[in-house]
Amino acid sequence: MFLLFKFFKKMYQESEKLELKESLNEWREIIISLSAFANKNGGKIVVGLSDKAEPKGLEIGKNTVENLVNNIKMNTDPVLYPSVNVKTHGPGEIIEIEISESDNKPVFSFGQAYIRVGKINQKLSSFELKALIKRYDLPDFDRQEFSLATIKKISWDEYLMTEVFSDNFFTKMKSPLDLLSKFSLVKKNKVLNSAYLCFSKDTDLMFNALIRAARFKGNKAISFLDSKDFNCNLLRAAEEILKFVKQNIKREIVIEGKARHKEIWEYPLEALREAVINALVHRDYNDPGQIQIRIFDNSLSIWSPGLLPKEISVKNLREEKRSIPRNRLIAEIFHKSRKMEAWGSGFQRIVDYCFKNNNPEPKFSEIDGAFVVTFYKRIGGVNGGVNGGVNGGVNGGVNGGVNQMLNNILEIIKSEPGLNTNKLAEKTNSPLDTTEKRLRRLKKEGKIEYRGSSKTGGYFIK
């Protein structure tokens, strides 16, 4: 029983997305919590556990779940349809009730709207309620009118207005109005936010559109070696950011012939460009934060305000084929200007470019309300990897790149037997979970084995 309590305590800890209830006698509170979760980021309620995650021996009758679902339907507006699962553990049962963030906010329960704040359900005031209704009644940010200036008062980037688009899509434009009309970016005398962001000479009137880039000393964001702020439009920013990055990362020149040479960069430029454009196009412009590019000694990260759409998981980004652009008009502008290719495959291309350049697999994560892409420095020298590897190389492609990474680990273990997972992750500049996956694969293939205790042991060639 002690082990069961310990399991529950580790598995179920109350948070902004998890609440514990002892029994279904608290059904009103359960429904209120579900509506609060639906008005925020979604969440789960576990019935049958105390607030200390101790099992209470819940027994579920024949119609218990059906009655609960009916109560939820009768007392929520718009109606919530949560996922309900019954699980048996030791002396009793528990019910897991899970709800996603609602697309139709606000959600009311018993005639009142609630929102989850920390571990508490708070009533929305009339002011907050009006703000929430207004927010979800508005069109997407890039389709809203830019309220700070009329079309005549905005300083337009004349080069973009006349030259950036190919002749087979646009002829030469006589005025900004001609171009914006082609995209339907003008409403009477007002331009849309997307027009201001993509075609204005600067974006000073929209504070969070500023983009910050910095090169730091070491591997912490403390001491600056170089920094730059970009307040130009998004189309120009895509190029300017790459120029700054190239000035602050290393490259090698490979002579392939008397008149030919090849540049190999510390990070694959194609992958960086893809990640930068993804941040510019898909960030949440309702978020007051700014895009940041952070360059360290061993890594480079791109921070984009706003989380992924709830339909897409960070864990499955590489396999994800759907495209759910947050700012469809901005995405369309980038697509028409040939700065963004087919939608829905950008993350896989980023991984492919890293493998081809002999970089460890990048890490995709969500941190403090931002989506973050972290690149790790290229492994080895010009010829690729520790002692060159076997099948990888710079031009090895995805499969060759994977083999190269596995061979790099093998070579390191050969030269330094007994290293543990953490040390191998450091030496390959790879995320810990990625290193663990590669080690499991090598063990399964019978190439390595683990010797010693879990604390002091390490890997050896088998």
N, C-alpha and C positions, 0 to 999 in steps of 0.2 A: 504493500500500500504506500509505503514511504516513497518508493521509486515512481509510483503513479503520480503522487502529489508533486514530486520534483519535476516530472515530465510536464505536467499542466502549468506549473509555475514558469517554466522556461518557454513553453509554447504559447501561453496566453497571458499577455501583460497589457493592461488597459492603456490606451493611447488615443490619439485623435481619430484613429480609424478602427479601434477595437473597444468593445464594451462588454462587461460580464454581468449576467443576471442570474440569481439563484433559482428562480422558478417562473412559470408562466403567469403566476398571480400578478406579476409586474407588467402585464401585457400593454397597459397604456404607456408606461415609460418606454417599453420596447418600440412601440410605434412612433413615439416622439423622437427617439434616437434614430430610427430609420429615416425619418423625414429630415432630421438635422444632417445625417450623413449624405443624403441625396442632394441637399442644398450646398454641400461642400465638395469633398473629393471621394465620396463613397465610403463604405466601411462595413464592419461585420459585428454582429452581436452573438455571443455564445451564452446560451441558457443552460443552467445546470451547474454553474460554478460560482463560488463566492468571489468577492472582490479581491481575495488573495489567491484566486485560482484553485481553490480546494473543491473537489467534487462533492455535490450535495445529494447524490443518490436519486436523481430525477427519474421518475417513471412516466412514460408517455402512453396515454390511452389510445383507443382506436381512432377517434376523430380529433385528437388534439391538434395535429398539424393543420388539418383542414379548417378547424375553427379559427386557428391563429391567422391563416392566410385570409380567411373571410373578414376577420376583424381589421386586418391591414387594408383590405380593399375598401371597406365601408368607411374608414376613418382617415383616408389620405386623399388629397386632391392637388394635382392630378394623381390618379391611382398608381401606387407602387406595386411592382411585381418582383419581390425579392426571390433569391435562391434559398431554399430551405433544405437542409440535410440533417438527418438524425444519425448519430454515431454512438456506439456502445463502448464504454470504457469502465472496466472493473465493476464496481458495485452498482452502477447506474448508467444513465444515458445523458447525452448532451445534444442540444440543437444548435446548429450553426445557421444563422440568418444573415445573408450577405446582399448588399444593395450597391449598385454602381451610382456614380454621379448622374443626376438627372439632366436630360436635355431640355426639360420644360420646367424652368425655375420661375418663381419659388414654388416649392412643394409645401402644402399645408397639412397639419395633422390636428384634428379636433378644432378646426377653425383658426389655428395659429401657425405662423411660420417660425421655424427654429433653424439654427445653424450650429455646427460643431466647432467649438473653440477649445483646443486642448482636449481634456477629458470631460468637458462640460457641454451640455446643450443650452444655448442661450436663445432667448426670444429675440426676434428681429424687431427693432423699433419701427415706427411708421416711416421715419426717414430712411432707415436701412432697407426697409421693404420697398419703398418707392425707387430707391437707387438700384436695387436688384432687378426689379421689374423693368426699369428703364434700360439697364445694361443688356438684358436678354431680349428686349424688344427692339434694340438698335440693329442695324445691319452690321456686317463684319467691319472691323476697323478700317481696312483699306478701301471700303466702299462708302465710308462716311465722308461728309464734306469737311474740308480743312477750314476751320472757323476763324483763323487768325489773319487771313489776308484774302483779297480778291485776286483774280488772275492777273490783273494789271500791276499789282504791287509785289508780285513774286519775281525774283531775279532768276531767270531761266538759264540753264546750261545750253548755250547756243550750239556747241559742238554736237552734243547728244541730239539736239532737235533736228539737226540737218544731216549728220553723217553716220550715226551709230547703227542705223538699220539698213539692211541690204536693199538694193534697188528693186529686187523682185517682190518685196513686201511693201515698202513705202517709196514713193517718189520724193524728191526734195520738198521739204516743208517750207511754206512761206512765212509761217508764224507758229509760235507755241500752240495757239488755239487749234491750228490744223492737225497737229500731231495728237493733241489730247482728245480731239473729237474722234479721231480714228479709233482710239481705245475706249471711247465713251467715258472719259475721265473728267468731264465738265458738266455741271448742273447749273444752268442759268449763268450767273457770273461767278460761281464758286467752283473751285477745283476739289477733287477728292484727295484724301490723305495719300493714296498711292501715287498720284501725280506729283504731289509735293516731294515725297520721299525719293522718287525715281528720276525726276527731271529738273528739280530746283538746283541752282548753282551751289547753294549751301542749305543746311538743315538746322540753322540756328534757332528757328522758331519752335522746334520740337526737341526738347532737351534730351529725351531718352534715345533719340536717333544718333546721338554722338557715339562713336566707336573708339574704344581705347585699346592700344597695343603697347606692350612693354617687354623688354629683355631684362631678366633679373640675374643677379649674381648668385650662383649656386642653384639649389633646387627648392627654394622658398621665396614667396613673394614679399621680400623685405627690402633688399638693396637694388636700386635701379641702375642698370648700365645704359639703357636707352629707352625712350618712350615717345609715343606720338598719339595725338588725338585726330580723328577724322570726322569732319563735319560736312563732307561733300555728299552728293546724292549717292544712292545705293549702287547704281551702275558703275560710277567712277570708283566708289569705295572698294568694290570687288577687285579692281586692279591695284589700287594704291596700297591696300593691306598686304597683298602679295609682294610688292616692292619692299615694304618695310621688313617683312619676314625674311626675304632673301638677303637683306643687308645684315641680318642678325643670326643666320645659320651658316654652317660650313658647306663647302662643296669640294669635290675632287675633279680634276681634269684627267681624262683617260685618252691617251693618244692612240688612235686606231689606224692611222696611216699618215703619210707625209702631210696631207692637206686636210685631214679630218681629226676632230677630237670630240669627246663626249663628256658632258657634265653629269656627275652623280651627286645629288644633294643629300644632306643629312636627313631630310624628310622628303618624301615624294611630293613634288609641287602639285601634281594633278590631284592628289588626295587632299592637300591643303586647300586648293582652290574649291574643290567640291564641298568641303566642310564649311569654308567661309561663306560661300553662296547659300548653302543650306541655312546658315545662321541669319544672313541678311534677309532671306525670303520668308523663312518660316518662324522667326521669333515672334513672341507675343508683344505687340506694340502697345497693349493696354498696361503692360508691366512697366513700372517706372525705371527698371534697371537698364543697363547698357551692355552691348556686346563687348566682350573682352577677349583679347588674344594674349596669352601669357607664355613667354618663351623662357625655359630654364636650361640648365646644363644638359640634363638627360631627357627632357620631355618638352612638349609643346601642347597647350590646351586651348580650346576655343569654347568660350562660355556664351550660351545663347539664352536670354531671358524667356521663361515659360517652359512648361513641361511638354512632353509628347502628347498627342491626342490620346484619349483613354482607350481608343480601339487598338493602339499599337503598344507593344511591350518592348522595353529596353532589351530584354533577354532574347527576343526573336527578331531583332532589327535586321540581321544578316539575311534571314529567310523572308522577311516582309516584302511583299510585292505590291501592296496597296500604296497609293499616294493620297494623303489627306492634307492638302496644303491649307495652312491657317489663313494665309493671305492670297486668295486666288488671283486677284488682279495683279499683284506684284509678281506672283509666279508666272502669270501669262506674259507680262512685260519682259521678264528675264528669258523666258522661253523664246519669244519672238525676236529678241536681240541676240539669240544664239549663245547666251551666257549660261544657260541651264539646259541640259539635255533631257532625255525622256524621264518622266517622273516615276518614282517608285523603286528605283534601283540604285540610288546614290550611295547608300550605306555599304552595299556589297562592292561597289566600285572602289570605295575608300579602302576597304580591306584588301581588295585585289592589288591596288597600287602599292600598298605597304608591303605585301608579300613580294611583288616584283622588284621593289627597291631594297629588299632584304631588311625591312623594318619589322619589329614585333607587331603582333596584331593590336590595332588601336582599341582603346576602351571607351565604350559608350555608357554614360551614367547620367543620373538626375541628382543634382546637389543643390540644396537651398533654393528650390524653385526654378533652377536653370537646367537646361540640357547641355551636357559637357562632352566634347570629344577630346580624348587625350591621345596624342601620338608619342611613341617612344623612339629614341634615337636609333639610327641604322646600326646593325650589328656588323662588326668586322671591317675590313678594308675594301679596296676596290674590287677584289676578286670574290668577295662575298663570304661572310661568315667566318667562323673559327676554322682555319686551315682549308677554307674553300668549300667545306661540306661535300656532299656527294651529288645530289640531284637538284639542288635549288638554284642558286645563282641569281643574278640580277634579272635575267630574262626567263626565269623558271615558271612564271605564271602562278596561279593559285595552288595547284597541286604540288608543283615544284617548290613553291615557297613554303608550304607546310612541311615537305620533306627536308628542306633546308633548315627550318627551325628545329626539327627533331634531330637532325644530324649535328646541329650546333650543340644541343644538350648532350648528345652522346660524346662528342669530342671533349666537352668540358668535364664530363664524368671520367673519361679516360685519363685526362691530365690531372684532375683533382678528385680522386675517388672519395666517397664519404660525405659529399655535400648534401645538405637537406634542401627541402623545397624552397624555403625562403632565400637561401644563398643562390640557388640556381635561377630564381626569378630575378634577383639583383644582377647576376652576371649576364643574363640574356636581355635585360631591360624589358621584361615582360610582366604583365599583371599576374598576381599570385594564382588566381583561378585558372588562367590560361596555361600557366606552367603545370598546375596540377593535372589538367586534362592531357597535356602532352606526356607527362610522366606515366599516367595511367595507360596511355596507348602504348608506350614503349615497354611497360611491364607486361601488358597483354600480348605483345609481339615476342616476348621472351628475350628482349635485348638487355634489360636491366633488372636489378632486384634491390630490395630494401633490406639493409642489415642493421641490427641493433634495436634499441628501444625507441619509442615514439619521440622522446625528448632529445636523445643524443645520437640517434642513428642517422644513416644517410644512404645514398644510392651508389651502387657499384655496377660495373659491366658484368653481365651474367656469363 
